[in-house]
Amino acid sequence: MNFTLSPAIKQLCPSFKMGIIQYKNIEVGDSPQMLKGRLRLFQESIYFDLESKKAAEFEGVSEWRKLFKTFGTDPSKYRPSIEALIRRIGKQTYLPSINSAVDINNFFSLQYEVPIGIYDSSNLEGPIEFTIGKKEESYEALNERNISLENKIISKDALGAFGSPYVDSNRAYVTEKTTQAVQFIYLKPSLSEEQAYKLTKSLSDMFIQIHGGEATYQVIN
């Protein structure tokens, strides 16, 4: 599967980077107790951090709010997914365990303060491009709302848009039947290329420890 950044993204943010991990022969199931425990403890730690600072003041959230503005999206109306997670924790509405793939996705998103998406590869078709949504583009999101993609960063394949650091579509979400998946890490532009590769590899290694299978990863910019 090939992945490209559109000229529009490169022009508006020359330091834009994506970590991409492709998984094969994985087994998704109930999260091990270790992962559930770490996810819960990390959320409790963030809750106490929120006593002294706002969600928008977290470094990763701040960078992604600036990026949304750069691309023409109001981050106060359409929040980056990492900010939405942190604000939810601030209300003590902790994330429930969904499955091992989604849980580790959320854990790393909170740990590195970046949006991360994971998708069932069997529901994707052809090359994938990261670009800026057009006025006529929209999709039904995981929250069952129809989302306009105008001026939002999106991932799209031959069938159309399916993902965004705002909210994903319901087309390719991962379930316990998933055996092949692809994961997108919306890296902070401030990261060096070395840091970007290190973070991407770290996520890949832990995912494989839990799910088995094989992984290949890359960073595009």
N, C-alpha and C positions, 0 to 999 in steps of 0.2 A: 504494500500500500504506500503510495507516494503522498507527501505532505508539503505544502507550499504556503508562504506568506504573500498576501496580495501587495502590489505596489502601493496601494492606498495606506495600508498599515505601516509599511516601511517609511513612507514619506512623512506621515504624521508622528511616528515614533521610531527613529532609526535604531534605537537600542532594544526594541521589542524582541522578546525571546519566548520560545515555546519548548518545554520538555515533553517529549513524546515517547511512550512506552507501549510496545505491542506484546501481548501475552498469548501463548498457545497452550492447549492441554491443561488448563487450570481447573480446579474444583472449588466452586463457590458454595459456601454453606453457612451454618451458624458460626458466629465469631467465637474463637477460643476465649476462655475466661481472661487470659492475659490481656488481650486486645480490648475487651469490654472494660476491664479494670483501668487500663491506661487511658482510654477515652474518657471515662467518667472522672478520673482524677485530674486530667488535663482541663476538662470543662470546669471543675470546681476551682482550679487555680486561676483560670481566666475570669471566673465570676468575682473572685477577690481582687484581681487586678482592676476590674471595672469600678471598684470603689474609689480608685484614685485617678482614673482616666476614662475618657469616652471611647467608644468603639472606633470612631473615626481617627483617634489619635494613635492607634496601633500602627507601627511602621508600614506593614504590608497593606493594611486597609487604606492608609493615607496615599500610598503610591498608586493603588488601584482606583481610588476616587479621582486622582489627578488624571489618570489615563482615560477614565470614562469621560471626563470633561474634554480632554484633548480630542476624543473621537465624536463629540457632540451629544453625549448622553448626560443628563442631570443626575449625579449620584445620590442626591437627596430623594429623588423620585424612584430611580432604578438603581438599587444598591448592588455593589459587587457581592457575589455569593458569600465570600469570606466575611464581609461586614454583616450580612444577614445572619450568618451562623453565630457570630460573636454577640450581636444584639439579642438574639434568641437566648443565649446563655445568660445574658444580663437580666433577663426576666425569670431566670431559674427554670426555663423550659428546656431542660437538657435533651440532647439528641438521643432518641431511642436506638437500640441496635436493630439494624435492618437486615443486613447479611455481611459476611466477612469482607466482601469487596467494597461495599458502600461504607462500612465502618472504618476501614483503613484509609479510604479516600478522605473521609471527614477528619480523621485523626491527623493526617499529614497536612491537610488544608489549614487546620487550626495551628499546628506546630510551626509551619513555615509562613503562615499568614498570607496565603495566596489562594485564588480559586483553582480548583482541580475538578476535572470531569472524567468519568469513566463510562465506557460505552460497549455494548455487545457488538463485536465486529461483524457477526452474521447478519445484522440489520443495517449494515452500511455497504455502500456500493461505489467502487471507483476511487479515483484520487480525491484527496481531501484538501480543501483550501481554507485558510483562516483569512477572513476579510471583514469588510464593514457592511452591515445590512442595509438594504435599500428600502425605500418607502413602501413598496408593494410586498415586501417579504414579511412573513409572520409564521408562527407555528403554535400548536397546542402544547403547553408546557406541562411539566410534571405536576404542577399545582392545578391542572385542568383549566387554566385560563388561556385565552388566545392572546399571545404576546406579539406586539409589533416589534420588528427587528431593526427598524430604521435607526441608523447611526450607532448601532450596537456591534461589538465584536462578535462574530459568529464563526462556527465551523460548518462547512457544507460539503456534501458529496454529490454524486450524480443525481440523487433524488431530491436534493435541496438542503436547506439548513436543518441542523439537528442539535446544535450545542452552542453555549454561550457562557462567559463568566458571570452572567446575570442569572439566568435560570435555563436549564436544559429542556429539550422537547421530550415527549413521552415515547419517541420512536425507538430508541436504542438503549433503554435503561438495562442495567445488569440484574439478572436474577440467579437463582440457584441452578438454573439450567444452562447458564452461560459457560462455555468452554474456551472461547476466544474473546479477547477484549482489547481495547485500546484506551490509553489514559493520557489526558492532556493536562500538563502543568502550566498554568499561566504565570510564568516566572516574573519576579520583580525586575523591571528594566535596569535597576541599579546593580544587579548581580553581575559579577564578571563571568566570562565564559567558563572559567575553571569552576567557580562556585555553582554555576548552573548545571554543569555535568555532574558534579559531586552530589548535589541535591537529587537530581533525576536518578542517578545510580542507587542512592540510598533508598529511595522509595521503591524502585524496582526490586532490590534485594529483599526488602522486608515483605513485599507482596508475594514473592516467590516462596519465601520461607513458610508462609501461611497457606498458600494455594497450590504449591507445586507448579509443574509445567516449566515452560521456558519463556524468557523475556529478551527482547532487543530494545535498546533505547537510543535516542538521539536528541540533540538540541538544534533547533533551526532558528535562524535570525536573518 
